[in-house]
Amino acid sequence: PAIAGNIPQDVTERAGENAVFIVYGLKETPRTADRIKDLCANFSAMIRSIRNRFPDMQFSCTMGFGADAWSRLFPERPKPRELETFQEIKGARHTAVSTPGDLFFHIRGRQMGVCFEFASIIDEKLKGTVDPIDEVHGFRYQDGKAIIGFVDGTENPAVDENPYEFAVIGDEDSGFAGGSYIFVQKYLHDMNAWNALPVEEQEKTIGRKKFNDVELSDEEKPANAHNAVTNIQDSAGNDLKIVRANMPFANTSKGEYGTYFIGYAGTFSTTRRMLENMFVGDPAGNTDRLLDFSTAVTGTLFFAPSYDLLETLGE
Ligand code: HEM
């Protein structure tokens, strides 16, 4: 962890084998705030228990709050600087929609059973004080591929970089140091159109080789490739990164094939700039080719407090 006393939640973990993504809305009841605060106070202990019982399960769970929920639950507290209701991004051809969400859980584990168990414990604790909004069960596919057949997650900060540097708030918003902005989007893919595209065209869409994940050279890679539009730098030329843990999901008999996008960032403006490049283009019109085959049906911003702040929120 980057900052002693502000231990981050598990915001830099790999995507993992299985994941459950749950979005809840808060119900207006006299018990709502107390129940949520109770969960905040107990959250680390609940995770500790599962890890202790299943040490080999690679279990983790992060918990986040939407902007409205934060103000309603903790009216006396300041808000993290960049926590706001996600403002829709509307380009000429594509839209990053904004959809509601008050509480968010990202549960990861080697087996779905352990994810389910934790989800059911949370749900039991919140019963009567929340409404379900969305739940997606994601799985690891082949060698970590998105459902469109390309390895997803390669360029995440790792090996030679400290992922906390990108995923976690630092001194710039010191009251929230160790926290992270979670942005999620549920995408549906037009697999008929995608599969009709020759593999070389698919590779130009992603910017990498399909078979072995090798990156296309600068000459081969078009300006509207996904990994060209999302590769961004600050004014000094330093790479701006986020930590992604996307998962495929599917309902094959319904023809539903999707990617649950999840990005953790210490500055939401970084994620937002990537989205603007994808949906509007920089220059405008140079939109992400991947969006011709992918539609965002949700889009919500949450804030994941450090474990230390989470405990304080429970008081
Ligand atoms: C790279 C898939 C949405 C940000 C990639 C790669 C794949 C991929 C296959 C190449 C391998 C890698 O480096 O991970 C998808 C799919 C999406 C999606 C299927 C949903 C339809 C997004 C969104 C963002 C994003 C919404 C940002 C808000 C990035 C970044 C990279 C990347 C930063 C690395 C770029 C680089 O090489 O520097 N994505 N992605 N992706 N994606 Fe996505």
Boltz pocket constraint, residues with backbone or C-beta under 6 A from the ligand:
constraints:
  - pocket:
      binder: B
      contacts: [[A, 146], [A, 148], [A, 150], [A, 151], [A, 152], [A, 153], [A, 154], [A, 155], [A, 156], [A, 185], [A, 187], [A, 206], [A, 208], [A, 226], [A, 227], [A, 228], [A, 230], [A, 231], [A, 232], [A, 240], [A, 242], [A, 246], [A, 259], [A, 261], [A, 263], [A, 271], [A, 272], [A, 274], [A, 275], [A, 290], [A, 294]]
      max_distance: 6.0
